[in-house]
Amino acid sequence: MTRILVIDDEPLNHQLVAKALASPEYQITFAEDGTSGMARAHVLKPDIIITDVMMPDINGYEVTRLLRREAQFITTPILVLTAQSGLQDKLRAFEVGADDYLSKPFEPAELAARVSSLLRRAEMLPVATTSKNPLESARTIAIHSLRGGIGCSTLAVNLGLSLSNLWSRTILLDLTMTAGQVALMLNKNLRRTWADISRFQAGEIDLDSLNSIISIHESGLSFIAAPTFPDDGQAFSGETLSSVISLLKEQYQYIIADLPHDFSEVGLSMLDAADIILLVGAPDMASVRATAAALDVYKKLGYPAEKIKPVLNAPFQRSSLIKEKIESAMGMDFVAAFPYVPNMIVEAINLGRPLVLDKPQEPISALLEDFAFFISKKEHKKSKPENPTEAWKRVYNRYQNRKK
């Protein structure tokens, strides 16, 4: 029996919802205001919640926001049903954690269809699997720089997509809590973010609550978006992130993390957990100084040299510093260097169409795919997949051509 909780202060609306959802499979419980609705939610533990917005005590937005703060309701589908039909009203509903929005007056068949769809979606949440083979544990890659504006997020998005296209089971984490751009670059709406679990303690996070904030791009890449507003991510702690990474390592083959440009608590937790740190620099003096500072901190933190892979990215057309001189001055070699391609990068960001998906035949896309293969697990690189993807075939063909 599917338990449905309807929170609405109008008795007539109770009758309309009951008629629309008349089914022997549904057990419908009604609450007359937000306070009693939340109380009944704790007792009933409904499979889905339908809430009105305008109520005499606390409105439906606040009910939704408060329920989403509790671990037991983090995955419960919530449908906002209201006479307010403006765009801002819909956006606000999604921002506080609603799964769907339907304006009144509604067609009974549409409400029934929306409820059925939300219930099916809830049943399809990823199921946890525990890996017994340490080789199956995810390879974790952190993309870091102490200087912003040099393409870290672009690199993170395209590497995440490339690894997903090569091997599947890849997740991209946007940990730039103040101004993350991963969702924008993937042209995806912000429905769930880190903010939805930011108030949970490390021990309260489980796979159900974690899976509820994971979005999936049409390419198959999973990702967790940064909050819409900087304040929303302030409560998210490094300890909680460590718990999240432990859970994700058993579900994915690759974890890519786009880090903030500092050594904040969240950033340090991710750096500690990473198998590889891609330290991104640009060919200018400010970036060289930032790279040197980061290397100094890595050394003090005791990170092994093989964990750090410096990457050079050219975010502008001309530079007075060349790659070889930077390497000589820094006493290290870049494992990859990406050229200046302004028009394609800007277009990719503005349209939400990453290069490796939109222009896979371009030289820059080839470089990104080949680099993704380079940082892949040894067991993946040394044998041909049973069902090679188009991305794998492109990388293989380029390798064969270079051997000729």
FENKALIN-V290837 format. One record per backbone hydrogen bond with DSSP energy under -1.0 kcal/mol. NH is the residue of the N-H (numbers start at 1). CO is the residue of the C=O. E is the energy in kcal/mol with one decimal. If there is no record, write none. Layout:
nh:co:e
NH:CO:E
NH:CO:E
This chain:
nh:co:e
2:25:-2.8
4:27:-2.9
5:48:-2.2
6:29:-3.0
7:50:-3.2
8:31:-2.6
14:10:-1.3
15:11:-1.7
16:12:-2.1
17:13:-2.5
18:14:-2.5
19:15:-2.3
20:16:-2.1
21:17:-2.2
22:19:-1.1
26:23:-1.6
27:2:-3.1
29:4:-3.0
31:6:-2.5
37:33:-2.1
38:34:-2.3
39:35:-1.8
40:36:-2.5
41:37:-2.0
42:38:-1.6
43:39:-1.2
44:40:-3.6
45:41:-2.3
47:3:-2.4
48:3:-1.3
49:77:-2.5
50:5:-3.1
51:79:-2.4
52:7:-2.8
60:53:-1.8
63:59:-2.2
64:60:-2.4
65:61:-2.6
66:62:-2.7
67:63:-2.4
68:64:-2.2
70:67:-1.7
73:70:-1.5
74:71:-1.0
79:49:-2.9
80:100:-2.4
81:51:-2.8
82:102:-1.7
90:86:-1.9
91:87:-2.7
92:88:-2.4
93:89:-1.9
94:90:-2.0
95:91:-2.4
96:92:-1.8
98:93:-2.4
99:78:-2.6
100:78:-1.4
102:80:-2.7
104:82:-2.3
111:107:-2.1
112:108:-2.4
113:109:-2.1
114:110:-2.8
115:111:-2.5
116:112:-2.3
117:113:-2.4
118:114:-2.4
119:115:-2.1
120:116:-2.2
121:117:-2.5
122:118:-2.1
123:119:-1.7
124:120:-1.0
125:122:-1.2
136:133:-2.2
137:134:-1.0
138:249:-1.6
139:253:-2.8
141:255:-3.4
142:276:-2.7
143:257:-3.0
144:278:-2.5
155:151:-2.4
156:152:-2.6
157:153:-2.7
158:154:-2.2
159:155:-2.5
160:156:-2.5
161:157:-2.4
162:158:-2.1
163:159:-2.8
164:160:-2.1
165:161:-2.6
166:162:-2.0
167:163:-2.9
168:164:-1.4
171:254:-2.3
172:222:-2.3
173:256:-3.3
174:224:-2.3
175:258:-2.2
177:175:-1.8
185:181:-2.5
186:182:-1.5
187:184:-1.4
188:183:-2.6
191:189:-1.1
194:225:-1.7
196:193:-1.7
197:194:-1.8
200:197:-1.4
204:201:-1.7
205:202:-1.0
210:206:-2.3
211:207:-2.9
212:208:-1.3
213:210:-1.5
215:223:-2.9
217:221:-3.1
220:217:-2.3
222:170:-2.2
223:215:-2.5
224:172:-2.2
232:229:-1.5
233:230:-1.3
234:231:-1.2
236:233:-1.1
241:237:-2.0
242:238:-2.2
243:239:-1.6
244:240:-2.1
245:241:-2.9
246:242:-1.9
247:243:-1.7
248:244:-2.7
249:245:-2.4
251:248:-1.6
252:248:-1.9
253:169:-3.0
254:169:-1.6
255:139:-2.6
256:171:-2.8
257:141:-2.6
258:173:-2.8
259:143:-2.1
262:260:-1.6
268:264:-3.0
269:265:-2.1
270:266:-1.9
271:267:-2.5
272:268:-2.7
273:269:-1.7
274:270:-1.4
275:140:-2.5
276:140:-1.9
277:307:-3.2
278:142:-3.2
279:309:-1.1
280:144:-2.7
281:311:-2.7
284:282:-2.1
288:284:-2.2
289:285:-2.3
290:286:-1.9
291:287:-2.7
292:288:-2.4
293:289:-2.2
294:290:-2.2
295:291:-2.5
296:292:-2.0
297:293:-2.0
298:294:-2.7
299:295:-2.1
300:296:-2.0
301:297:-2.1
302:299:-1.1
303:298:-2.2
307:304:-1.6
308:305:-1.2
309:277:-3.2
311:279:-2.8
312:336:-2.6
313:281:-3.0
314:338:-1.9
326:322:-2.0
327:323:-2.4
328:324:-2.2
329:325:-2.4
330:326:-2.5
331:327:-1.7
332:327:-1.5
335:310:-2.8
338:312:-2.9
345:341:-1.9
346:342:-2.7
347:343:-2.2
348:344:-2.4
349:345:-2.2
350:346:-2.7
351:347:-2.3
352:348:-1.0
353:348:-1.8
357:354:-1.2
358:354:-2.9
359:355:-2.9
362:359:-1.6
366:362:-2.0
367:363:-2.2
368:364:-2.0
369:365:-2.6
370:366:-2.7
371:367:-2.2
372:368:-2.2
373:369:-2.0
374:370:-2.0
375:371:-1.9
376:373:-1.3
381:377:-2.1
382:378:-2.0
393:389:-2.3
394:390:-2.1
395:391:-2.2
396:392:-2.6
397:393:-2.6
398:394:-2.2
399:395:-2.0
400:396:-2.5
401:397:-2.2
402:398:-1.9
403:399:-1.1
